[in-house]
Amino acid sequence: MRGGSQQHKKQTAPSSNPGARRRLRIWMVVMVLFLGWAIYTFVVQSIHLSEKKAELAQQEAKKVQAEAALAQSQNEVKRLEDPEYIGQVARKQYGMYLPGEKPIWATDPEEKN
């Protein structure tokens, strides 16, 4: 009987070895698939992140430009509260003068010829 049980152990050991190899192969396939998926996800997210960074930089540039325009508009509003500046704008842009004021027109000496 002892000889038979040893023989049975010998038969069991080689038969479990192919199963272990099969499990190892399955495990390797699963790991390769998982790592492939992880690398794919990382690459896609990196591309998406770089696109978002470029978009953010573009939006920040627009924000700076809009803030500059706002500051210029606020400065213009402050200047329009001054009556002297309003008079200057009226004279330059609309040709309006105060009563009794005579406009002086500068002419180019070359135009006289």
C-alpha positions in Angstrom: 0.0 0.0 0.0 2.7 2.4 0.7 4.2 1.8 -2.7 0.8 2.6 -4.2 0.4 5.8 -2.3 3.8 7.0 -3.4 3.0 6.2 -6.9 -0.3 8.1 -6.5 1.6 11.1 -5.3 4.0 11.0 -8.2 1.0 10.9 -10.6 -0.7 13.8 -8.8 2.4 16.1 -8.8 2.9 16.1 -12.6 -0.8 16.5 -13.2 -1.1 19.6 -11.0 1.9 21.2 -12.8 0.0 21.8 -16.1 -2.9 23.3 -14.1 -0.4 25.7 -12.4 1.0 26.6 -15.8 -2.4 27.3 -17.1 -3.3 29.5 -14.1 0.0 31.3 -14.5 -0.8 31.9 -18.2 -4.3 33.1 -17.4 -2.9 35.4 -14.7 -0.2 36.8 -17.1 -2.9 37.4 -19.8 -5.1 39.2 -17.2 -2.1 41.3 -16.0 -1.1 42.2 -19.6 -4.6 43.2 -20.4 -4.9 45.3 -17.2 -1.5 47.0 -17.9 -2.5 47.7 -21.5 -5.8 49.2 -20.3 -3.9 51.3 -17.6 -1.4 52.6 -20.1 -4.1 53.4 -22.7 -6.1 55.3 -20.0 -2.9 57.2 -18.9 -2.1 58.3 -22.4 -5.7 59.4 -23.2 -5.9 61.3 -20.0 -2.5 62.9 -20.6 -3.6 64.1 -24.0 -6.9 65.4 -22.6 -5.0 67.2 -19.8 -2.6 68.9 -22.2 -5.6 70.1 -24.3 -7.2 71.5 -21.2 -4.0 73.3 -20.1 -3.8 74.9 -23.6 -7.4 75.9 -23.3 -6.8 77.4 -19.8 -3.8 79.4 -21.0 -6.0 80.8 -23.9 -8.8 81.7 -21.5 -6.4 83.4 -19.1 -5.0 85.5 -22.0 -8.6 86.5 -22.9 -9.2 87.3 -19.2 -6.1 89.6 -19.1 -7.2 91.3 -22.3 -10.7 91.8 -20.9 -9.4 93.2 -17.7 -7.2 95.7 -19.6 -10.2 96.8 -21.7 -12.3 97.2 -18.5 -9.6 99.3 -16.8 -9.4 101.5 -20.0 -13.2 101.9 -20.0 -13.2 102.8 -16.3 -10.5 105.3 -16.9 -12.5 106.8 -19.8 -15.6 107.1 -17.6 -13.5 108.9 -14.9 -12.2 111.3 -17.5 -15.7 112.0 -18.9 -16.7 113.3 -15.5 -14.3 116.2 -16.0 -16.0 119.1 -17.8 -12.7 120.3 -19.3 -12.2 116.9 -20.9 -15.7 116.9 -22.3 -15.0 120.2 -23.9 -11.8 118.9 -25.5 -13.7 115.9 -26.9 -16.5 118.1 -28.2 -13.9 120.3 -30.0 -11.8 117.6 -31.5 -14.5 115.0 -32.5 -17.6 117.1 -33.1 -16.2 120.6 -34.0 -18.2 122.2 -31.3 -16.9 125.5 -29.7 -18.0 127.7 -26.9 -19.8 131.0 -27.9 -17.2 133.6 -28.7 -14.4 131.1 -29.2 -12.6 131.2 -32.5 -11.1 128.0 -33.8 -7.5 128.1 -35.1 -6.9 125.8 -38.0 -3.3 124.8 -38.6 -2.4 124.5 -42.3 0.6 122.8 -43.8 2.9 125.2 -45.7 3.0 122.8 -48.6 -0.8 123.1 -49.1 -0.5 126.9 -50.0 1.5 126.2 -53.2 
